[in-house]
Amino acid sequence: MGNIPTDNVLTAIADYIIDGEIDSETVYETAKYCLMDSIGCALLALQYPACTKHLGPIVPGAIMENGARIPGTTFTLEPVHAAFNLGTMIRWLDYNDTWLAAEWGHPSDNFGAILTLADYLNRQNNEKNQKRFTVKDVLTAAIKAYEIQGVLALENSFNRVGLDHVLLVRIATTAVATGMLGGNKEQVINAVSNAWLDGGALRTYRHAPNTGSRKSWAAGDACSRGIRLALMAMQGEMGYPSTLRAKQWGFSDVLFNGETITLPQKFSSYVMENILFKVAAPAEFHAQTAVEAALSLHLEVKDRLQNIDYINIQTQEAAVRIIDKTGPLNNPADRDHCLQYMIAIPLIFGRLNANDYEPAIAADQRIDDLRKKMRVQENEQFSFDYLDPEKRAISNSIQIFFKDGSSTENIEIHYPIGHRTRREEAKPLLTEKFISNISTAFDKPKSDSILALISNPDFLDIDICDLMNNLHISND
């Protein structure tokens, strides 16, 4: 637009999308685990009617013959709503990977858009000279989406002004989708500026007393919007170069208390290299080490629950702010964001899985009895280590005190099993998680076929349609 200088953030994103090179084999290996984990989480979510009721075409009959395949279903959809479907499935159970910084979020949400768009484009590009996306192309797009979302989260805390982190899914998806569609730098800038102009969803649906299921489809909505804006940019829709910094009307002044959106480091592959996997349980990530600690205490306390006097829990400031909940919990979305609930279940049962958030388990009176005995406090060192870029710790500690004056050891865990410092320990467990999850959607021969395809040494070179066909259920 004329001579208006473009916001630095928009320029940096466009430069990275068009010119950024990813040349690390290690980061592609991590990205492959992210892809596997996201697919597995999506397939597991099909066991829950609260999720599946959102799936399928936006209106009955709106099926596209050569559209994107939705894993574990018979649906073939146009890419905008296909992204909503898969993005919702991946996120539904709060079991996919995580990024924690000043802002938090789930970069694998972007796979909802990347996988479906790549599948759709391959099915449209039938000429020999047209680009066809391989698995490696999809992983490259994912690495870039993770990086954009994660670097923007390092110092910009959208949650502190009441905005939800799915804003960053929309920004990252829009950028990557425009690149996948063949957009140039100007088109990426145009698309991403419109994504910022959309503002941000309020966090209302993540917090008591309004915690609800929107938190499980909000990422799918962001994926969908990202592809829509990318398609519009490719049709010549204009952009807004000062959408972030414009006085009075820009994002910073309207929604960010006048603060500047910052990029503290250049885009590379830092976020994918340091991504956090959920291995131990489908639990909000600030509670992952608390769940591990509670699991380690189960055998010691399971027969002494009635004799517990109180439970001392120390955690990071972020956990105190978003998952320290007392009083009634109204639905699964409320329970899987309650630190006390996520500790009580493993103390009682020695496990924590997605079914444990459902009403049948939540009705057990022992859970609320234990919650009432819990004292949650911020540990300032835990909060400091959480923000330290060299540590990125997510620390929790639990100590249980009994009525007879005895107590357990204070179990203190700083790095959950999904942390980069425990990556090798996590890999076989992530594979087990994937196998378990796909087996909930497919019989053993089909599950074995999918595992064989993903285990193929040439997996990164296969056409993305081969993967999506294997994950799809034929109507024949």
ABEGO torsion letter per residue (X at the ends): XEABBBBAAAAAAAAAAAABBBABAAAAAAAAAAAAAAAAAAAAAAABAAAAAABEBABBGBBBAABBBBBGBABBBBAAAAAAAAAAAAAAAGABBBBBBABBEBAAAAAAAAAAAAAAAAAABABAABBBBBAAAAAAAAAAAAAAAAAAAAABBAAAAGBBAAAAAAAAAAAAAAAAAGBBAAAAAAAAAAAAAAEBBBAAAABOAABBAAAAAAAAAAAAAAAAAAAAAAAGBBBBAAAAABBGABAAAAAAGGBBBBBABBBBAAAAAABBBBAABBBBAAAAAAAAAAAAAAAAAAAAAAABABBBBBBBAAAAAAABBBEBBABAAAAAABAAAAAAAAAAAGBBBAAAABAAAAABAAAAAAAAABBBBBBAAAAAAAABAAAGBBBBBBBBBBAAGBBBBBBBBABBAABAAAAAAAAAAAAAAAAAAAAAABBAAAAAAAAAAAABAAAAABBAAAAAAAABBBAX
